[in-house]
Amino acid sequence: MKQSKWSYLIILSIIWGTSFILIKKALIGLTPYQLGALRTVITGLFLFSVGFKTIGTIKKQDWKWIALSGFLGSFIPAFFFAIAETEIDSAVVSVLNSLVPLNTVLMGLAIFKITSTRRQILGVIIGFIGTTLLILKGAALNPEQNYLFAGFIIASTLMYAANVNIIKRYLQEVKPLTIAVGNYVTIILPAIIVLIFTGFFTAESLSRPDLGLSVFYVAVLSLFGTAIAKVLFNTLVQISTPVFASSVTYIMPIVALIWGLLDGETFSAIQIVASAIILLGVYMANKKQKKI
């Protein structure tokens, strides 16, 4: 089980770390709202095709938590991340996303009464220090970026943290695929409505030269970065702890920064050091110790 959760963590880090560059490329031919809605619709259709029969196993009392999980963990962040990447570099967005573990610990303790160890708390603090270094360096390298849009990412990290704790506390007995399918049962219709009102199906929109490639990027993002990754993440939450599961966001920036480097962005020595600090934070957050 111990090796299994580390495998899930690494695979998810690679998939989600790649998601940021896919969003960046998809925005070339789509608006942020079209991207978020299309991502939700494609993901939902894929999940329905492989797990629609599992909907019948969801208990009536679980639907409210599954719906809340769907909006907080998938629907709203899909739009917020796309909006943020219209102003902030994809690698920086992935770094800001690393606030999730810190928020998970604080929210778990304050709201959901989920205990964490002293070492776990120290681990997320160390990881947050590394994240801060990456943010400061990113800001120095890209002074023209509008960091007010970072608010969309910070809000998303709070939603992700709440989602992790909801799954751990209220949906522990529900299978990961079932949770994912149930999520999209509740959010696919709102996404279709948004897609219609953004004018996606108009002749003008469908005739854009970059649309085909952008839709391809969204399809890849939806299949791997959302549908498959969501099931893997739900599994990881159930076989580990909320803090360890959310630590995936510590490794994601490293993957995203590598993609950024390949896309012509700068990767400095300070960012390498900060990445090492982040990995130390992941290790510390996973180390068991006497509970507080």
C-alpha positions as CSV (number, residue, x, y, z in Angstrom):
1,M,0.0,0.0,0.0
2,K,2.9,2.3,0.8
3,Q,4.5,1.8,-2.6
4,S,1.1,2.0,-4.3
5,K,0.4,5.5,-2.9
6,W,3.8,6.8,-4.0
7,S,3.1,5.4,-7.5
8,Y,-0.2,7.2,-7.6
9,L,1.4,10.4,-6.4
10,I,4.1,10.3,-9.1
11,I,1.7,9.5,-12.0
12,L,-0.7,12.2,-10.9
13,S,2.1,14.7,-10.7
14,I,3.2,14.0,-14.3
15,I,-0.4,14.2,-15.6
16,W,-1.4,17.3,-13.7
17,G,1.9,19.0,-14.2
18,T,1.3,18.7,-17.9
19,S,-2.2,20.0,-17.7
20,F,-1.0,23.6,-17.3
21,I,0.8,23.8,-20.6
22,L,-2.2,22.1,-22.3
23,I,-4.5,24.9,-20.9
24,K,-2.1,27.5,-22.2
25,K,-2.1,26.0,-25.7
26,A,-5.8,25.5,-25.7
27,L,-6.4,29.2,-24.9
28,I,-5.0,30.1,-28.3
29,G,-8.3,29.2,-30.0
30,L,-10.8,29.2,-27.1
31,T,-12.0,31.7,-24.6
32,P,-11.4,30.7,-20.9
33,Y,-15.2,30.1,-20.4
34,Q,-15.3,27.9,-23.6
35,L,-12.3,26.0,-22.4
36,G,-13.7,25.3,-18.9
37,A,-17.1,24.3,-20.2
38,L,-15.7,22.1,-23.0
39,R,-13.3,20.4,-20.6
40,T,-16.2,19.6,-18.3
41,V,-18.4,18.3,-21.1
42,I,-15.7,16.0,-22.7
43,T,-14.7,14.7,-19.3
44,G,-18.2,13.9,-18.3
45,L,-19.0,12.1,-21.6
46,F,-15.8,9.9,-21.1
47,L,-16.7,9.1,-17.5
48,F,-20.3,8.3,-18.4
49,S,-19.1,5.9,-21.2
50,V,-17.0,3.8,-18.7
51,G,-18.9,4.2,-15.4
52,F,-22.5,5.2,-16.0
53,K,-23.8,2.0,-14.4
54,T,-22.1,2.9,-11.1
55,I,-24.6,5.8,-10.6
56,G,-27.2,3.5,-9.2
57,T,-24.9,2.5,-6.3
58,I,-24.8,6.0,-4.9
59,K,-26.8,6.3,-1.8
60,K,-29.3,9.1,-1.5
61,Q,-27.6,10.7,1.5
62,D,-24.3,10.8,-0.5
63,W,-25.5,12.9,-3.4
64,K,-25.2,16.2,-1.7
65,W,-21.6,15.6,-0.9
66,I,-20.9,14.3,-4.4
67,A,-22.5,17.4,-5.9
68,L,-20.6,19.7,-3.7
69,S,-17.4,17.8,-4.5
70,G,-18.2,18.1,-8.2
71,F,-18.5,21.9,-8.1
72,L,-15.6,22.5,-5.8
73,G,-13.2,20.0,-7.2
74,S,-13.9,20.2,-10.9
75,F,-16.5,22.7,-12.3
76,I,-15.4,26.1,-10.8
77,P,-11.6,25.5,-10.9
78,A,-11.8,24.5,-14.6
79,F,-12.9,28.0,-15.4
80,F,-10.7,29.8,-12.8
81,F,-7.5,28.1,-14.0
82,A,-8.3,29.0,-17.6
83,I,-9.0,32.6,-16.6
84,A,-5.8,32.9,-14.6
85,E,-3.7,31.6,-17.5
86,T,-4.8,34.5,-19.7
87,E,-2.6,36.7,-17.6
88,I,-0.2,34.4,-15.6
89,D,2.4,32.0,-17.0
90,S,1.4,28.3,-16.9
91,A,4.3,27.3,-14.7
92,V,3.6,30.1,-12.2
93,V,0.0,29.0,-12.0
94,S,1.1,25.4,-11.2
95,V,3.3,26.8,-8.4
96,L,0.4,28.8,-6.9
97,N,-1.6,25.6,-7.0
98,S,0.8,24.2,-4.4
99,L,-1.1,26.1,-1.7
100,V,-3.5,23.1,-1.6
101,P,-1.7,21.0,1.0
102,L,-1.4,23.9,3.4
103,N,-5.1,24.7,3.0
104,T,-5.9,21.0,3.3
105,V,-4.2,20.8,6.7
106,L,-5.8,24.0,8.0
107,M,-9.3,23.2,6.7
108,G,-9.0,19.6,7.9
109,L,-8.2,20.7,11.4
110,A,-10.6,23.7,11.6
111,I,-13.7,22.4,9.8
112,F,-13.6,18.7,9.2
113,K,-11.8,17.7,12.5
114,I,-9.3,15.5,10.6
115,T,-6.1,15.2,12.7
116,S,-2.7,15.8,11.2
117,T,0.7,15.1,12.8
118,R,3.2,17.8,13.7
119,R,5.6,16.4,11.1
120,Q,2.9,16.7,8.4
121,I,2.2,20.3,9.3
122,L,6.0,21.0,9.3
123,G,6.2,19.3,5.9
124,V,3.5,21.5,4.3
125,I,5.2,24.6,5.8
126,I,8.5,23.6,4.3
127,G,6.8,22.9,1.0
128,F,5.1,26.3,1.2
129,I,8.5,28.0,1.7
130,G,9.7,26.3,-1.5
131,T,6.6,27.4,-3.3
132,T,7.1,31.0,-2.1
133,L,10.6,31.0,-3.5
134,L,9.3,29.8,-6.9
135,I,6.6,32.5,-6.9
136,L,9.0,35.3,-6.1
137,K,11.4,34.1,-8.7
138,G,8.6,33.8,-11.3
139,A,7.4,37.3,-10.5
140,A,11.0,38.7,-10.9
141,L,11.4,36.9,-14.3
142,N,7.9,38.0,-15.5
143,P,7.2,41.5,-14.2
144,E,4.7,42.1,-17.0
145,Q,2.3,39.5,-15.7
146,N,-0.8,40.6,-13.8
147,Y,-0.6,38.8,-10.4
148,L,-4.1,39.9,-9.4
149,F,-5.3,37.0,-11.4
150,A,-3.5,34.8,-8.9
151,G,-6.7,35.2,-6.8
152,F,-8.4,32.8,-9.1
153,I,-5.8,30.1,-8.3
154,I,-5.8,30.8,-4.6
155,A,-9.6,30.5,-4.5
156,S,-9.3,27.2,-6.4
157,T,-6.8,25.8,-3.9
158,L,-9.3,26.5,-1.1
159,M,-12.0,24.6,-3.1
160,Y,-9.6,21.7,-3.8
161,A,-8.7,21.5,-0.1
162,A,-12.4,21.4,0.8
163,N,-13.0,18.7,-1.8
164,V,-10.1,16.5,-0.5
165,N,-11.6,16.7,3.0
166,I,-15.1,16.0,1.8
167,I,-14.0,12.8,0.0
168,K,-12.0,11.6,3.0
169,R,-14.7,12.4,5.6
170,Y,-18.0,11.8,3.8
171,L,-17.3,9.6,0.7
172,Q,-14.7,7.2,2.1
173,E,-16.9,4.2,1.3
174,V,-17.8,5.3,-2.2
175,K,-15.7,3.9,-5.1
176,P,-13.4,6.5,-6.8
177,L,-14.9,6.0,-10.2
178,T,-18.4,6.3,-8.8
179,I,-17.5,9.6,-7.1
180,A,-16.1,10.9,-10.4
181,V,-19.1,9.9,-12.4
182,G,-21.4,11.3,-9.8
183,N,-19.5,14.6,-9.8
184,Y,-20.1,15.0,-13.6
185,V,-23.7,14.0,-13.4
186,T,-24.2,17.2,-11.4
187,I,-22.0,19.6,-13.4
188,I,-22.3,18.5,-17.0
189,L,-25.6,20.3,-17.7
190,P,-24.4,23.7,-16.3
191,A,-21.2,23.3,-18.4
192,I,-23.3,22.7,-21.6
193,I,-25.4,25.8,-20.8
194,V,-22.2,27.9,-20.3
195,L,-20.8,26.5,-23.6
196,I,-24.0,27.5,-25.5
197,F,-24.0,31.0,-24.0
198,T,-20.3,31.6,-24.9
199,G,-21.2,31.3,-28.6
200,F,-19.1,28.2,-29.1
201,F,-21.5,26.7,-31.6
202,T,-21.8,29.9,-33.8
203,A,-20.5,29.9,-37.3
204,E,-17.9,32.5,-36.4
205,S,-16.5,30.5,-33.5
206,L,-16.5,27.2,-35.4
207,S,-14.6,28.8,-38.3
208,R,-11.6,30.0,-36.3
209,P,-8.4,28.5,-37.7
210,D,-6.9,27.6,-34.3
211,L,-10.1,25.9,-33.0
212,G,-9.3,22.4,-34.1
213,L,-5.9,22.2,-32.4
214,S,-7.3,23.9,-29.3
215,V,-10.1,21.4,-29.0
216,F,-7.5,18.6,-29.4
217,Y,-5.6,20.0,-26.5
218,V,-8.8,20.2,-24.4
219,A,-9.6,16.6,-25.3
220,V,-6.2,15.4,-24.1
221,L,-6.6,17.5,-21.0
222,S,-10.1,16.2,-20.3
223,L,-9.2,12.5,-20.9
224,F,-5.9,12.4,-18.9
225,G,-5.8,15.6,-16.8
226,T,-9.4,15.4,-15.6
227,A,-11.2,12.1,-16.1
228,I,-8.4,9.5,-15.5
229,A,-6.6,11.7,-13.0
230,K,-9.7,12.4,-11.0
231,V,-10.3,8.6,-10.5
232,L,-6.6,8.2,-9.6
233,F,-6.8,11.1,-7.1
234,N,-9.9,9.8,-5.4
235,T,-8.2,6.5,-5.0
236,L,-5.1,8.2,-3.6
237,V,-7.2,10.1,-1.0
238,Q,-8.8,6.9,0.2
239,I,-5.6,4.8,0.5
240,S,-3.6,7.6,2.1
241,T,-4.3,10.8,4.0
242,P,-5.7,14.1,2.7
243,V,-2.4,15.8,3.4
244,F,-0.4,13.2,1.4
245,A,-2.9,13.2,-1.4
246,S,-2.8,17.0,-1.7
247,S,1.0,16.8,-1.8
248,V,0.7,16.0,-5.5
249,T,0.6,19.8,-5.9
250,Y,4.2,20.0,-4.6
251,I,5.6,17.9,-7.4
252,M,3.4,19.3,-10.2
253,P,5.2,22.6,-10.4
254,I,8.5,20.8,-11.2
255,V,6.8,19.0,-14.2
256,A,5.1,22.2,-15.3
257,L,8.4,24.2,-15.1
258,I,10.1,21.6,-17.3
259,W,7.3,22.0,-19.9
260,G,7.7,25.8,-19.5
261,L,11.4,25.4,-20.2
262,L,10.7,23.4,-23.4
263,D,8.2,26.2,-24.3
264,G,10.9,28.9,-24.1
265,E,10.4,29.9,-20.4
266,T,13.3,30.5,-18.0
267,F,14.3,27.9,-15.4
268,S,16.8,29.4,-12.9
269,A,19.1,27.9,-10.2
270,I,16.9,29.3,-7.5
271,Q,13.9,27.5,-8.9
272,I,15.9,24.2,-8.8
273,V,16.7,24.8,-5.1
274,A,13.0,25.7,-4.4
275,S,11.9,22.5,-6.2
276,A,14.2,20.5,-3.9
277,I,12.7,22.2,-0.9
278,I,9.2,21.3,-2.2
279,L,10.2,17.6,-2.4
280,L,11.5,17.7,1.1
281,G,8.1,19.0,2.2
282,V,6.4,16.1,0.5
283,Y,8.6,13.7,2.4
284,M,8.0,15.4,5.7
285,A,4.3,15.5,5.2
286,N,4.2,11.8,4.6
287,K,6.4,10.9,7.7
288,K,4.4,9.5,10.6
289,Q,4.8,10.9,14.0
290,K,2.7,11.3,17.2
291,K,-0.5,13.0,16.5
292,I,-1.3,16.4,17.9
